Amino acid sequence: LVLAGLAGATYAVGVAKSKDFKAATKRWKTKAKLWKSRASAIIKTMQIIVLLNYNCIMSTGASSATSAYPRPYSMFVNMFEFTALDFKFLPLTCVSGERFGHVKYLLGSTLIPLFVVALATLGVELLRKLRPRDHRYLYEQQLTCTFVVLILPSVARTICQSFRCVEYDGTDGMKYEYLLADMQIDCSTSTYNFVVGYAWVAVLIWPIGVPLGLFVLLWPQRHRLDPKAETEVEALQIREDDTELKHSVALIMWRRYRPQYWWYEIFDMYRRLSLTCFLLIFDKPAGMIIFALGIAMLTTVMQREAQPYLDPWLASLSNLAHWQIVLCCVAILLVHSAVVESPNDLVSIGALLLVMNVCLMLAVFTDTKATLRRMAKIEAAVTRHAATTEAMFRRSSDHLKRGSFAIELGALSWGDSSPFDGTDAIELQSNPLRSVDHPSTPTLMTADAATTDARGRAISEGVFVNPLVARGLSARRLADTELREST
């Protein structure tokens, strides 16, 4: 086994040093960035679905073993509980041997990510001093920023749970309030006062501070993220050529979006917060689900109409994710309504939810594939048309160079009606082509030079004398107009 391992390692090193492997690695890095964005969209969607399930279970007071979704869709959701990125998913009670209440979860959810961010920042600063490089370790900083963006809804939900108390009637006729997330915390004790005070500070840091801080980071660069250009393609090229933007820590916040939607990641962040923690302001499950359904439908329409993503596959995947959240809200609303009473009906709703998700996935991706093929055909047709137009213009230019003509921007006249001599000179009288040093002296230039200079001046002034020149330049303008319209 040792010899086989050494042989495999030697072969791997040899392959890694080859040019083909390096070229393939470069191509795979580009594809990996695209798939990382798509995987991030899937994780964010499943995180919303899982946390929405947790919120509905908590608001109804049901056991944690149940699910707000009907079977068999609930079984599918339970497979992705890890995407919630919640500390409660970890078996901390079994590992430590003691109970983990809401206070410990609150402190861990808010302080551990801050410790990770501080440790990563300190590590980057040390690497800059020990091993300075040109890219300034941007990948490590961007990875830290991605970590914060992903765990934000889970942390914010844990914080918002600290404000929800439930009132109970005691046997002595008194009323008692307990924290809904942890029934061992009395809302009239000093422990709860500490929890609420700490939660307000955490609210300023996480659900308010993180999106606001990222927006402040992007706002000074808004004119460079959305540069002024005639077309979106030119704006994208200007943005890609900006070296300072490439070295920005907030690169992952705008790279996947079109220039005019550089702020969309902040908007999507608040969408996720609204569907996971802001809805906890409602005491009743009905109000919570109706609020979530309204936010889901509104953001689905906005995303579909805006089309903010550059990657067509990511746009289709995001559209599918938005519709999946809408369907989940509708399913929860049906389960909690009095319309569905039979267990068989619940199973039918769960099965229908799975089938509809699969059908939506097939429809969206089939349409995206057909759209990409259609775009490829249009691009090929435009390329062929541009090549044909360029060849036609070159033939017209070669033909024009064989003749002699004169362009006078003031008064136009031929220098001589007889054929030109061996130098093929053209006399330009009373026009801006006259010599600057000797205005009274006519300027002589060869036919080729006159053709080149006069073409530029004629285009700028719109003056054409020779019919061949007028016909050739008009054809070029017409071809350029058709090319722009086709594009």
DRENDO-1510 file (C-alpha; in Angstrom, 1 decimal, always signed):
<recs>
REC; n; res; u; v; w
REC; 1; LEU; +0.0; +0.0; +0.0 .
REC; 2; VAL; +2.9; +2.4; +0.8 .
REC; 3; LEU; +4.5; +1.7; -2.6 .
REC; 4; ALA; +1.2; +2.1; -4.4 .
REC; 5; GLY; +0.7; +5.4; -2.6 .
REC; 6; LEU; +4.2; +6.6; -3.6 .
REC; 7; ALA; +3.6; +5.6; -7.2 .
REC; 8; GLY; +0.3; +7.4; -7.3 .
REC; 9; ALA; +1.7; +10.5; -5.7 .
REC; 10; THR; +4.6; +10.5; -8.3 .
REC; 11; TYR; +2.2; +10.2; -11.1 .
REC; 12; ALA; -0.1; +12.9; -9.7 .
REC; 13; VAL; +2.9; +15.3; -9.5 .
REC; 14; GLY; +3.9; +14.5; -13.0 .
REC; 15; VAL; +0.4; +15.1; -14.3 .
REC; 16; ALA; +0.1; +18.3; -12.3 .
REC; 17; LYS; +3.2; +19.8; -13.9 .
REC; 18; SER; +2.0; +19.1; -17.5 .
REC; 19; LYS; +0.6; +22.0; -19.6 .
REC; 20; ASP; -2.6; +20.2; -20.4 .
REC; 21; PHE; -3.4; +19.7; -16.7 .
REC; 22; LYS; -2.8; +23.4; -16.0 .
REC; 23; ALA; -5.0; +24.4; -18.9 .
REC; 24; ALA; -7.7; +22.0; -17.7 .
REC; 25; THR; -7.4; +23.3; -14.1 .
REC; 26; LYS; -7.8; +26.9; -15.3 .
REC; 27; ARG; -11.0; +25.9; -17.2 .
REC; 28; TRP; -12.3; +24.0; -14.2 .
REC; 29; LYS; -11.7; +27.0; -11.9 .
REC; 30; THR; -14.0; +29.1; -14.0 .
REC; 31; LYS; -16.6; +26.4; -13.9 .
REC; 32; ALA; -16.1; +25.9; -10.2 .
REC; 33; LYS; -16.9; +29.6; -9.6 .
REC; 34; LEU; -20.2; +29.3; -11.5 .
REC; 35; TRP; -21.2; +26.1; -9.6 .
REC; 36; LYS; -20.2; +27.7; -6.3 .
REC; 37; SER; -22.8; +30.4; -7.0 .
REC; 38; ARG; -25.4; +27.9; -7.9 .
REC; 39; ALA; -24.7; +25.7; -4.9 .
REC; 40; SER; -24.9; +28.9; -2.7 .
REC; 41; ALA; -28.4; +29.6; -4.2 .
REC; 42; ILE; -29.5; +26.0; -3.3 .
REC; 43; ILE; -28.2; +26.3; +0.3 .
REC; 44; LYS; -29.9; +29.6; +0.8 .
REC; 45; THR; -33.2; +28.2; -0.4 .
REC; 46; MET; -33.1; +25.1; +1.7 .
REC; 47; GLN; -32.1; +27.2; +4.7 .
REC; 48; ILE; -35.2; +29.3; +4.3 .
REC; 49; ILE; -37.4; +26.2; +4.0 .
REC; 50; VAL; -35.9; +24.5; +7.0 .
REC; 51; LEU; -36.0; +27.6; +9.2 .
REC; 52; LEU; -39.6; +28.3; +8.1 .
REC; 53; ASN; -40.4; +24.8; +9.3 .
REC; 54; TYR; -38.8; +25.5; +12.7 .
REC; 55; ASN; -40.6; +28.7; +13.1 .
REC; 56; CYS; -44.0; +27.1; +12.4 .
REC; 57; ILE; -43.3; +24.3; +14.8 .
REC; 58; MET; -42.2; +26.7; +17.6 .
REC; 59; SER; -45.3; +29.0; +17.1 .
REC; 60; THR; -47.7; +26.1; +17.4 .
REC; 61; GLY; -46.0; +24.6; +20.4 .
REC; 62; ALA; -45.7; +21.2; +18.7 .
REC; 63; SER; -43.0; +18.6; +19.4 .
REC; 64; SER; -39.7; +19.1; +17.6 .
REC; 65; ALA; -40.2; +15.6; +16.1 .
REC; 66; THR; -43.1; +16.8; +14.0 .
REC; 67; SER; -42.9; +18.9; +10.8 .
REC; 68; ALA; -45.0; +21.8; +9.4 .
REC; 69; TYR; -44.8; +20.2; +6.0 .
REC; 70; PRO; -46.9; +17.2; +5.0 .
REC; 71; ARG; -45.3; +13.8; +4.3 .
REC; 72; PRO; -43.5; +12.8; +2.1 .
REC; 73; TYR; -42.2; +16.3; +1.5 .
REC; 74; SER; -41.3; +16.6; +5.2 .
REC; 75; MET; -38.9; +13.6; +4.8 .
REC; 76; PHE; -37.2; +15.4; +1.9 .
REC; 77; VAL; -36.8; +18.6; +4.0 .
REC; 78; ASN; -35.4; +16.7; +7.0 .
REC; 79; MET; -32.6; +15.5; +4.7 .
REC; 80; PHE; -31.4; +19.1; +4.4 .
REC; 81; GLU; -31.6; +20.2; +8.0 .
REC; 82; PHE; -27.9; +20.8; +8.0 .
REC; 83; THR; -28.4; +23.7; +5.6 .
REC; 84; ALA; -30.0; +25.7; +8.4 .
REC; 85; LEU; -26.4; +26.3; +9.7 .
REC; 86; ASP; -28.0; +26.4; +13.2 .
REC; 87; PHE; -26.1; +25.4; +16.4 .
REC; 88; LYS; -29.2; +23.5; +17.6 .
REC; 89; PHE; -28.7; +21.0; +14.8 .
REC; 90; LEU; -25.5; +19.9; +16.6 .
REC; 91; PRO; -25.9; +17.3; +19.4 .
REC; 92; LEU; -24.2; +19.6; +22.0 .
REC; 93; THR; -26.3; +18.3; +24.9 .
REC; 94; CYS; -25.2; +14.7; +24.2 .
REC; 95; VAL; -21.5; +15.7; +23.8 .
REC; 96; SER; -21.3; +17.9; +26.9 .
REC; 97; GLY; -23.6; +15.9; +29.1 .
REC; 98; GLU; -25.5; +19.0; +30.3 .
REC; 99; ARG; -28.5; +20.9; +29.0 .
REC; 100; PHE; -28.0; +23.6; +26.5 .
REC; 101; GLY; -30.6; +26.3; +27.0 .
REC; 102; HIS; -31.4; +29.4; +25.0 .
REC; 103; VAL; -28.9; +31.5; +26.7 .
REC; 104; LYS; -26.0; +29.2; +25.7 .
REC; 105; TYR; -27.3; +29.0; +22.2 .
REC; 106; LEU; -27.7; +32.7; +22.0 .
REC; 107; LEU; -24.1; +33.4; +23.2 .
REC; 108; GLY; -22.7; +30.7; +20.9 .
REC; 109; SER; -24.6; +31.7; +17.8 .
REC; 110; THR; -23.5; +35.3; +18.1 .
REC; 111; LEU; -20.0; +35.1; +19.6 .
REC; 112; ILE; -18.5; +32.1; +17.8 .
REC; 113; PRO; -19.0; +33.6; +14.3 .
REC; 114; LEU; -17.5; +36.9; +15.5 .
REC; 115; PHE; -14.5; +35.0; +16.8 .
REC; 116; VAL; -14.1; +33.1; +13.5 .
REC; 117; VAL; -14.2; +36.4; +11.6 .
REC; 118; ALA; -11.7; +38.1; +13.9 .
REC; 119; LEU; -9.4; +35.0; +13.7 .
REC; 120; ALA; -9.6; +35.0; +9.9 .
REC; 121; THR; -8.9; +38.7; +9.7 .
REC; 122; LEU; -5.9; +38.4; +12.1 .
REC; 123; GLY; -4.6; +35.4; +10.0 .
REC; 124; VAL; -4.8; +37.5; +6.8 .
REC; 125; GLU; -3.0; +40.4; +8.4 .
REC; 126; LEU; -0.2; +38.1; +9.5 .
REC; 127; LEU; +0.1; +36.5; +6.1 .
REC; 128; ARG; +0.3; +39.9; +4.5 .
REC; 129; LYS; +3.3; +40.8; +6.7 .
REC; 130; LEU; +5.0; +37.4; +6.5 .
REC; 131; ARG; +4.3; +36.6; +2.8 .
REC; 132; PRO; +3.1; +39.7; +1.0 .
REC; 133; ARG; +1.6; +39.0; -2.4 .
REC; 134; ASP; -0.1; +41.1; -5.1 .
REC; 135; HIS; -3.7; +39.9; -4.6 .
REC; 136; ARG; -3.6; +40.7; -0.9 .
REC; 137; TYR; -5.2; +37.3; +0.1 .
REC; 138; LEU; -8.5; +38.3; -1.3 .
REC; 139; TYR; -9.8; +34.8; -1.5 .
REC; 140; GLU; -9.5; +34.3; +2.3 .
REC; 141; GLN; -11.3; +37.6; +2.9 .
REC; 142; GLN; -14.1; +36.8; +0.4 .
REC; 143; LEU; -14.5; +33.3; +2.0 .
REC; 144; THR; -15.0; +35.0; +5.4 .
REC; 145; CYS; -17.6; +37.3; +3.8 .
REC; 146; THR; -19.4; +34.3; +2.3 .
REC; 147; PHE; -19.5; +32.6; +5.7 .
REC; 148; VAL; -21.1; +35.6; +7.3 .
REC; 149; VAL; -23.7; +36.0; +4.6 .
REC; 150; LEU; -24.7; +32.3; +4.8 .
REC; 151; ILE; -25.1; +32.1; +8.6 .
REC; 152; LEU; -26.8; +35.5; +9.0 .
REC; 153; PRO; -30.5; +34.2; +8.9 .
REC; 154; SER; -29.8; +31.5; +11.4 .
REC; 155; VAL; -28.0; +33.8; +13.8 .
REC; 156; ALA; -30.7; +36.5; +13.4 .
REC; 157; ARG; -33.5; +33.9; +14.1 .
REC; 158; THR; -31.8; +32.8; +17.3 .
REC; 159; ILE; -31.6; +36.5; +18.4 .
REC; 160; CYS; -35.2; +37.3; +17.5 .
REC; 161; GLN; -36.4; +34.2; +19.6 .
REC; 162; SER; -35.3; +36.1; +22.7 .
REC; 163; PHE; -38.2; +38.5; +22.5 .
REC; 164; ARG; -41.1; +36.0; +22.4 .
REC; 165; CYS; -42.7; +35.2; +25.7 .
REC; 166; VAL; -45.9; +33.1; +26.2 .
REC; 167; GLU; -48.4; +33.8; +29.0 .
REC; 168; TYR; -49.9; +30.9; +31.1 .
REC; 169; ASP; -52.5; +30.9; +33.8 .
REC; 170; GLY; -51.2; +29.6; +37.2 .
REC; 171; THR; -53.1; +27.5; +39.7 .
REC; 172; ASP; -53.1; +30.4; +42.1 .
REC; 173; GLY; -54.9; +32.6; +39.6 .
REC; 174; MET; -51.8; +34.5; +38.7 .
REC; 175; LYS; -50.4; +34.8; +35.1 .
REC; 176; TYR; -46.9; +33.7; +34.3 .
REC; 177; GLU; -44.8; +34.4; +31.2 .
REC; 178; TYR; -42.0; +32.1; +29.9 .
REC; 179; LEU; -39.7; +32.4; +27.0 .
REC; 180; LEU; -41.1; +30.4; +24.1 .
REC; 181; ALA; -37.6; +29.2; +23.0 .
REC; 182; ASP; -36.8; +28.0; +26.5 .
REC; 183; MET; -39.6; +27.3; +28.9 .
REC; 184; GLN; -37.2; +27.2; +31.9 .
REC; 185; ILE; -36.6; +31.0; +31.6 .
REC; 186; ASP; -39.2; +33.1; +33.4 .
REC; 187; CYS; -39.8; +36.4; +31.6 .
REC; 188; SER; -40.0; +38.2; +35.0 .
REC; 189; THR; -36.5; +37.3; +36.2 .
REC; 190; SER; -33.1; +38.9; +35.8 .
REC; 191; THR; -32.0; +36.2; +33.5 .
REC; 192; TYR; -34.6; +37.2; +30.9 .
REC; 193; ASN; -33.6; +40.9; +31.3 .
REC; 194; PHE; -30.0; +39.9; +30.5 .
REC; 195; VAL; -31.2; +37.9; +27.5 .
REC; 196; VAL; -33.2; +40.8; +26.2 .
REC; 197; GLY; -30.5; +43.4; +26.7 .
REC; 198; TYR; -27.9; +41.2; +25.0 .
REC; 199; ALA; -30.3; +40.4; +22.2 .
REC; 200; TRP; -30.8; +44.1; +21.4 .
REC; 201; VAL; -27.1; +44.6; +21.1 .
REC; 202; ALA; -26.9; +41.5; +18.9 .
REC; 203; VAL; -29.7; +42.9; +16.7 .
REC; 204; LEU; -27.6; +46.0; +16.0 .
REC; 205; ILE; -24.6; +43.8; +15.1 .
REC; 206; TRP; -26.2; +41.0; +13.0 .
REC; 207; PRO; -29.6; +41.6; +11.3 .
REC; 208; ILE; -29.0; +45.4; +11.0 .
REC; 209; GLY; -25.2; +45.8; +11.1 .
REC; 210; VAL; -24.1; +43.2; +8.6 .
REC; 211; PRO; -26.3; +44.2; +5.7 .
REC; 212; LEU; -25.8; +47.9; +6.4 .
REC; 213; GLY; -22.0; +47.4; +6.6 .
REC; 214; LEU; -21.9; +45.6; +3.3 .
REC; 215; PHE; -24.1; +48.3; +1.7 .
REC; 216; VAL; -21.8; +51.0; +3.0 .
REC; 217; LEU; -18.9; +49.0; +1.5 .
REC; 218; LEU; -20.6; +49.0; -1.9 .
REC; 219; TRP; -22.1; +52.5; -2.0 .
REC; 220; PRO; -18.8; +54.5; -2.7 .
REC; 221; GLN; -18.1; +52.2; -5.6 .
REC; 222; ARG; -21.6; +52.4; -7.2 .
REC; 223; HIS; -20.5; +54.5; -10.2 .
REC; 224; ARG; -17.8; +52.0; -10.9 .
REC; 225; LEU; -20.0; +49.0; -10.4 .
REC; 226; ASP; -22.5; +50.5; -12.8 .
REC; 227; PRO; -20.4; +52.6; -15.2 .
REC; 228; LYS; -22.0; +54.9; -17.8 .
REC; 229; ALA; -22.0; +53.2; -21.2 .
REC; 230; GLU; -24.2; +52.9; -24.3 .
REC; 231; THR; -24.8; +49.2; -23.8 .
REC; 232; GLU; -24.7; +46.8; -20.9 .
REC; 233; VAL; -21.9; +44.8; -22.7 .
REC; 234; GLU; -19.7; +47.9; -22.6 .
REC; 235; ALA; -20.6; +48.5; -19.0 .
REC; 236; LEU; -19.6; +45.0; -18.1 .
REC; 237; GLN; -16.3; +45.3; -20.0 .
REC; 238; ILE; -15.5; +48.5; -18.2 .
REC; 239; ARG; -16.3; +46.9; -14.8 .
REC; 240; GLU; -14.2; +43.8; -15.6 .
REC; 241; ASP; -11.2; +46.0; -16.6 .
REC; 242; ASP; -11.3; +47.9; -13.3 .
REC; 243; THR; -8.4; +46.5; -11.4 .
REC; 244; GLU; -9.4; +48.1; -8.1 .
REC; 245; LEU; -12.8; +46.4; -8.2 .
REC; 246; LYS; -11.2; +43.1; -8.8 .
REC; 247; HIS; -9.2; +43.5; -5.6 .
REC; 248; SER; -12.2; +44.4; -3.6 .
REC; 249; VAL; -13.3; +42.3; -0.6 .
REC; 250; ALA; -16.9; +42.7; -1.7 .
REC; 251; LEU; -16.3; +41.1; -5.1 .
REC; 252; ILE; -18.7; +38.2; -4.3 .
REC; 253; MET; -21.4; +40.8; -3.5 .
REC; 254; TRP; -21.7; +42.1; -7.1 .
REC; 255; ARG; -19.8; +39.8; -9.5 .
REC; 256; ARG; -22.8; +37.6; -10.4 .
REC; 257; TYR; -25.2; +40.5; -11.0 .
REC; 258; ARG; -25.8; +42.9; -13.9 .
REC; 259; PRO; -24.2; +46.3; -13.5 .
REC; 260; GLN; -27.5; +48.1; -12.6 .
REC; 261; TYR; -28.3; +45.5; -9.9 .
REC; 262; TRP; -25.1; +45.8; -7.9 .
REC; 263; TRP; -27.2; +46.2; -4.8 .
REC; 264; TYR; -29.2; +43.0; -5.3 .
REC; 265; GLU; -27.3; +40.8; -2.8 .
REC; 266; ILE; -28.2; +43.3; +0.0 .
REC; 267; PHE; -31.9; +43.0; -1.1 .
REC; 268; ASP; -31.7; +39.2; -1.2 .
REC; 269; MET; -30.2; +39.3; +2.3 .
REC; 270; TYR; -33.2; +41.2; +3.6 .
REC; 271; ARG; -35.5; +38.8; +1.8 .
REC; 272; ARG; -34.0; +35.9; +3.6 .
REC; 273; LEU; -34.2; +37.7; +6.9 .
REC; 274; SER; -37.8; +38.5; +6.3 .
REC; 275; LEU; -38.7; +34.8; +5.6 .
REC; 276; THR; -36.7; +33.5; +8.6 .
REC; 277; CYS; -36.6; +35.9; +11.5 .
REC; 278; PHE; -38.7; +39.1; +10.9 .
REC; 279; LEU; -41.9; +37.0; +10.7 .
REC; 280; LEU; -41.4; +36.1; +14.4 .
REC; 281; ILE; -43.1; +39.4; +15.3 .
REC; 282; PHE; -46.4; +37.6; +14.6 .
REC; 283; ASP; -47.8; +35.6; +17.6 .
REC; 284; LYS; -50.2; +33.5; +15.6 .
REC; 285; PRO; -49.1; +30.9; +12.9 .
REC; 286; ALA; -51.6; +32.2; +10.5 .
REC; 287; GLY; -50.2; +35.8; +10.5 .
REC; 288; MET; -46.7; +34.3; +10.2 .
REC; 289; ILE; -47.5; +32.2; +7.1 .
REC; 290; ILE; -49.5; +34.9; +5.4 .
REC; 291; PHE; -46.6; +37.4; +5.9 .
REC; 292; ALA; -44.1; +34.8; +4.5 .
REC; 293; LEU; -46.4; +34.0; +1.6 .
REC; 294; GLY; -46.7; +37.7; +0.7 .
REC; 295; ILE; -42.9; +38.3; +0.9 .
REC; 296; ALA; -42.3; +35.2; -1.2 .
REC; 297; MET; -44.7; +36.1; -3.9 .
REC; 298; LEU; -43.5; +39.7; -4.1 .
REC; 299; THR; -39.8; +38.8; -4.3 .
REC; 300; THR; -40.6; +36.1; -6.9 .
REC; 301; VAL; -42.2; +38.6; -9.2 .
REC; 302; MET; -39.5; +41.1; -8.7 .
REC; 303; GLN; -36.7; +38.6; -9.4 .
REC; 304; ARG; -38.5; +37.4; -12.5 .
REC; 305; GLU; -39.1; +40.9; -13.9 .
REC; 306; ALA; -35.7; +42.3; -13.0 .
REC; 307; GLN; -33.5; +39.3; -14.2 .
REC; 308; PRO; -30.5; +40.5; -12.2 .
REC; 309; TYR; -28.2; +37.5; -12.7 .
REC; 310; LEU; -25.6; +37.3; -15.4 .
REC; 311; ASP; -25.5; +33.5; -15.5 .
REC; 312; PRO; -28.6; +32.2; -17.2 .
REC; 313; TRP; -28.5; +28.9; -15.3 .
REC; 314; LEU; -28.2; +30.8; -12.0 .
REC; 315; ALA; -31.1; +33.0; -13.0 .
REC; 316; SER; -33.3; +29.9; -13.7 .
REC; 317; LEU; -32.2; +28.2; -10.5 .
REC; 318; SER; -33.0; +31.3; -8.5 .
REC; 319; ASN; -36.4; +31.5; -10.1 .
REC; 320; LEU; -37.1; +27.9; -9.3 .
REC; 321; ALA; -36.0; +28.5; -5.7 .
REC; 322; HIS; -38.4; +31.4; -5.3 .
REC; 323; TRP; -41.3; +29.3; -6.6 .
REC; 324; GLN; -40.4; +26.5; -4.3 .
REC; 325; ILE; -40.6; +28.8; -1.2 .
REC; 326; VAL; -44.0; +30.0; -2.5 .
REC; 327; LEU; -45.3; +26.4; -2.7 .
REC; 328; CYS; -44.0; +25.6; +0.8 .
REC; 329; CYS; -45.9; +28.6; +2.2 .
REC; 330; VAL; -49.0; +27.5; +0.4 .
REC; 331; ALA; -48.6; +23.9; +1.7 .
REC; 332; ILE; -48.2; +25.1; +5.3 .
REC; 333; LEU; -51.2; +27.3; +5.0 .
REC; 334; LEU; -53.3; +24.3; +3.7 .
REC; 335; VAL; -52.0; +22.0; +6.5 .
REC; 336; HIS; -53.0; +24.6; +9.2 .
REC; 337; SER; -56.3; +25.4; +7.7 .
REC; 338; ALA; -59.6; +23.5; +8.5 .
REC; 339; VAL; -60.0; +22.5; +4.8 .
REC; 340; VAL; -57.6; +19.5; +5.1 .
REC; 341; GLU; -58.6; +17.0; +7.8 .
REC; 342; SER; -57.9; +13.5; +6.5 .
REC; 343; PRO; -54.3; +12.1; +6.8 .
REC; 344; ASN; -54.6; +10.8; +3.3 .
REC; 345; ASP; -55.2; +14.4; +2.1 .
REC; 346; LEU; -52.0; +15.5; +3.8 .
REC; 347; VAL; -50.0; +12.8; +2.1 .
REC; 348; SER; -51.6; +13.8; -1.2 .
REC; 349; ILE; -50.5; +17.4; -0.7 .
REC; 350; GLY; -47.0; +16.3; +0.2 .
REC; 351; ALA; -46.7; +14.1; -2.8 .
REC; 352; LEU; -48.1; +16.9; -5.0 .
REC; 353; LEU; -45.6; +19.3; -3.6 .
REC; 354; LEU; -42.7; +16.9; -4.6 .
REC; 355; VAL; -44.2; +16.4; -8.1 .
REC; 356; MET; -44.7; +20.1; -8.7 .
REC; 357; ASN; -41.1; +20.8; -7.7 .
REC; 358; VAL; -39.8; +18.2; -10.1 .
REC; 359; CYS; -42.0; +19.5; -12.9 .
REC; 360; LEU; -40.9; +23.1; -12.3 .
REC; 361; MET; -37.3; +22.0; -12.3 .
REC; 362; LEU; -37.7; +20.3; -15.7 .
REC; 363; ALA; -39.7; +23.2; -17.2 .
REC; 364; VAL; -37.3; +25.9; -16.1 .
REC; 365; PHE; -34.1; +24.1; -17.1 .
REC; 366; THR; -35.5; +23.0; -20.4 .
REC; 367; ASP; -36.5; +26.5; -21.2 .
REC; 368; THR; -33.1; +27.8; -20.2 .
REC; 369; LYS; -31.3; +25.3; -22.4 .
REC; 370; ALA; -33.5; +26.2; -25.4 .
REC; 371; THR; -32.8; +29.9; -24.7 .
REC; 372; LEU; -29.0; +29.4; -24.6 .
REC; 373; ARG; -29.2; +27.5; -27.9 .
REC; 374; ARG; -31.2; +30.2; -29.5 .
REC; 375; MET; -28.8; +32.8; -28.3 .
REC; 376; ALA; -25.9; +30.8; -29.7 .
REC; 377; LYS; -27.5; +30.7; -33.1 .
REC; 378; ILE; -28.2; +34.5; -33.0 .
REC; 379; GLU; -24.6; +35.1; -32.0 .
REC; 380; ALA; -23.3; +32.9; -34.9 .
REC; 381; ALA; -25.6; +34.7; -37.4 .
REC; 382; VAL; -24.4; +38.1; -36.2 .
REC; 383; THR; -20.8; +37.0; -36.4 .
REC; 384; ARG; -21.3; +35.8; -40.0 .
REC; 385; HIS; -23.1; +39.0; -40.9 .
REC; 386; ALA; -20.3; +41.1; -39.5 .
REC; 387; ALA; -17.7; +39.2; -41.4 .
REC; 388; THR; -19.6; +39.5; -44.6 .
REC; 389; THR; -20.1; +43.3; -44.1 .
REC; 390; GLU; -16.4; +43.8; -43.3 .
REC; 391; ALA; -15.4; +41.9; -46.5 .
REC; 392; MET; -17.7; +43.9; -48.6 .
REC; 393; PHE; -16.3; +47.2; -47.2 .
REC; 394; ARG; -12.8; +46.0; -47.8 .
REC; 395; ARG; -13.6; +45.3; -51.5 .
REC; 396; SER; -15.2; +48.7; -51.8 .
REC; 397; SER; -12.2; +50.4; -50.3 .
REC; 398; ASP; -9.8; +48.5; -52.6 .
REC; 399; HIS; -11.8; +49.6; -55.5 .
REC; 400; LEU; -11.9; +53.2; -54.4 .
REC; 401; LYS; -8.2; +53.4; -54.0 .
REC; 402; ARG; -7.8; +52.9; -57.8 .
REC; 403; GLY; -9.6; +56.2; -58.6 .
REC; 404; SER; -8.8; +59.8; -57.8 .
REC; 405; PHE; -11.1; +62.2; -56.1 .
REC; 406; ALA; -11.0; +65.5; -54.2 .
REC; 407; ILE; -13.1; +66.6; -51.3 .
REC; 408; GLU; -13.4; +70.2; -50.4 .
REC; 409; LEU; -15.3; +71.1; -47.3 .
REC; 410; GLY; -15.8; +74.7; -48.4 .
REC; 411; ALA; -15.6; +74.9; -52.3 .
REC; 412; LEU; -15.0; +71.6; -54.1 .
REC; 413; SER; -13.0; +71.5; -57.4 .
REC; 414; TRP; -10.8; +69.2; -59.3 .
REC; 415; GLY; -7.2; +70.3; -59.5 .
REC; 416; ASP; -7.0; +69.4; -63.2 .
REC; 417; SER; -9.4; +67.8; -65.7 .
REC; 418; SER; -6.6; +65.9; -67.4 .
REC; 419; PRO; -5.3; +62.6; -65.9 .
REC; 420; PHE; -2.9; +62.9; -63.0 .
REC; 421; ASP; +0.8; +62.6; -63.4 .
REC; 422; GLY; +3.0; +59.8; -62.0 .
REC; 423; THR; +2.7; +61.0; -58.4 .
REC; 424; ASP; -1.1; +60.8; -58.6 .
REC; 425; ALA; -1.4; +64.1; -56.7 .
REC; 426; ILE; -4.6; +65.9; -55.8 .
REC; 427; GLU; -4.7; +69.6; -55.2 .
REC; 428; LEU; -7.1; +70.6; -52.4 .
REC; 429; GLN; -8.0; +74.3; -52.6 .
REC; 430; SER; -9.7; +76.5; -50.0 .
REC; 431; ASN; -10.3; +73.7; -47.4 .
REC; 432; PRO; -8.9; +72.7; -44.0 .
REC; 433; LEU; -6.5; +70.2; -45.6 .
REC; 434; ARG; -4.3; +73.2; -46.6 .
REC; 435; SER; -0.9; +73.4; -45.1 .
REC; 436; VAL; -0.9; +75.0; -41.6 .
REC; 437; ASP; +2.5; +76.7; -42.0 .
REC; 438; HIS; +1.7; +78.2; -45.5 .
REC; 439; PRO; -2.1; +78.8; -45.7 .
REC; 440; SER; -1.8; +80.3; -49.2 .
REC; 441; THR; +0.1; +77.4; -50.6 .
REC; 442; PRO; -1.9; +74.4; -51.9 .
REC; 443; THR; -1.2; +71.1; -50.2 .
REC; 444; LEU; -0.3; +68.1; -52.4 .
REC; 445; MET; -0.9; +64.6; -51.1 .
REC; 446; THR; -0.8; +61.3; -52.8 .
REC; 447; ALA; -4.0; +59.5; -53.8 .
REC; 448; ASP; -3.7; +56.9; -51.1 .
REC; 449; ALA; -3.1; +59.5; -48.4 .
REC; 450; ALA; -5.9; +61.7; -49.7 .
REC; 451; THR; -8.2; +58.7; -49.7 .
REC; 452; THR; -7.4; +57.8; -46.1 .
REC; 453; ASP; -7.6; +61.4; -44.8 .
REC; 454; ALA; -10.6; +62.4; -46.8 .
REC; 455; ARG; -12.6; +59.3; -45.7 .
REC; 456; GLY; -12.2; +60.3; -42.1 .
REC; 457; ARG; -13.1; +63.9; -42.7 .
REC; 458; ALA; -16.0; +63.0; -45.0 .
REC; 459; ILE; -17.4; +60.6; -42.4 .
REC; 460; SER; -17.1; +63.3; -39.6 .
REC; 461; GLU; -18.6; +66.0; -41.8 .
REC; 462; GLY; -21.1; +64.0; -43.8 .
REC; 463; VAL; -19.8; +65.3; -47.2 .
REC; 464; PHE; -19.4; +62.8; -50.1 .
REC; 465; VAL; -18.3; +63.9; -53.6 .
REC; 466; ASN; -17.4; +60.8; -55.5 .
REC; 467; PRO; -20.4; +58.6; -56.0 .
REC; 468; LEU; -18.3; +55.5; -55.3 .
REC; 469; VAL; -17.2; +57.0; -52.0 .
REC; 470; ALA; -20.8; +57.9; -51.1 .
REC; 471; ARG; -22.1; +54.5; -52.0 .
REC; 472; GLY; -19.4; +52.6; -50.2 .
REC; 473; LEU; -19.6; +54.6; -47.0 .
REC; 474; SER; -23.4; +54.5; -47.0 .
REC; 475; ALA; -23.3; +50.8; -47.4 .
REC; 476; ARG; -21.0; +50.5; -44.4 .
REC; 477; ARG; -23.2; +52.7; -42.3 .
REC; 478; LEU; -26.3; +50.7; -43.3 .
REC; 479; ALA; -24.5; +47.4; -42.5 .
REC; 480; ASP; -23.4; +48.8; -39.1 .
REC; 481; THR; -27.0; +49.8; -38.4 .
REC; 482; GLU; -28.3; +46.4; -39.3 .
REC; 483; LEU; -25.6; +44.8; -37.2 .
REC; 484; ARG; -26.5; +46.8; -34.1 .
REC; 485; GLU; -30.2; +46.0; -34.6 .
REC; 486; SER; -29.4; +42.3; -35.0 .
REC; 487; THR; -27.3; +42.4; -31.9 .
</recs>
